């Protein structure tokens, strides 16, 4: 995990930027999540199924949770109760952790691999997760026996789920669609269909009424929640070896793999499968 100083990156017009700190995991990292209150606290999930909490000011692990039995795809800090962490795994479980406890405090049993988890940003006890069963599941953690709502409509696994606000959810799937839902209505409100996503995790981020996601044509797409087509797209330059220099752009297998809105701004940061980060 490499942490960069945003102000330095923006200010210094150079081709190569160096991280302010670097943390090494024992396995491939699948997801990271910042704590909204403790600014130097970061959680990560990895391919061994571990959830690790880091102190970014020192670069040291402060806690490691190892109860998942398979690869852990997603981790998320709760914005209201900032001690609480959720994780989702190929073992078909969502686990809840507390910074104050050594073991999980609760576990949700899903019917298929859990690809993503996300807390409602305005609640300490409401959580959405996306699954390989093609559905988005929304739970009140005070009653984990049954979902409040199950959103059905995707044709393939749900790879990401994010909140636009306390009621609107957007989901991403490898059916090359984003879908908009409301927690009070199980029907899809809108589908977003301009990008390509058939096999990879391409990233998903929200900012008010706007949604950004990656695409398997090495592009970033931005949607407005009221329109099915993108309002903006940006293509990364293809990186080719000498042997690939004659390839067309569409023949290159690079894709945008992660996106993030800078808080309270119109800046989007995106990364692709070649390790290039742009803003």
C-alpha positions, 0 to 999 in steps of 0.5 A: 500500500503506497500513500501519496501526499495529494498536495505534493502530487498536484504541485510538483510537475514531474513524471514520477512521484514517490510515496510518503509512506509504504506498507507491505502486505503478505498477500495481494491486496483487494481493497482499502478503506480510510477511517473517516474520524481517525485520519491515520487509520486505514483498513485493507483486505487481501487474497489470503482472507485477512483484514488488516488495520494500519497506522499510516503515520508509522506504517505499522499494522495495529490489528489483523483479523483472520477469520475468513476462509477464502479470499476477501474482496472488500472492506469498509469502515463505518462513517458513523460508528468509526470503530466498526468495519465490514468485510466480504469474502469468497467464503460467502460471509460478511463479517463485522469487526470492531477496533476494540475487539480481537474477533468478529462481532457478527457474521452474515451468511450469504448464499454466494461469494460476497464481492463488495460491502458498503455501509450506509454513510448516514447509519451505523447499522445499515449495510449493503453488499453485492454478491455472485448471485447477481443481487444487491442485499440491504440489511439492518444489522440489528436484525440479521435474519432477513434482508430489508431488501434484495435488489434483483436485475443484474445478469452477472455478479455484483462487483461494487455497491456504493451510496449516492446518499442515505437512500439511493444505491448504485451497483456495478456488475460484470454485465457491463451495467451500473444500476440505480436503486432506492432502499424504499423500492426494490425496482431498478430506477435506471441502468447506465450502459456506456462502459464495458465491464465483463470480467474485471473489477473496474472501480466505482465511486459516487459524488452527490448525483454523479457516478464514476466507474472504470471500463475495460477499454482503458477509460474512465466514465462519469454518469449523472444519475438522471441519464443512462449514457455517460456525460464524460469519458477519459481514455488512458494512453495505452502502454505498449512494449516494442513488440506491441507498438503496432497494436490498435488501442482496442487490442490492448488488454488494459483497463481502468481498475479503480476510481475515487472522488476527492471529497468536496471537489470535482476531482476524480482520481483513477488508476488502471491495470498498468499501475498508472494513476491519473487525476 
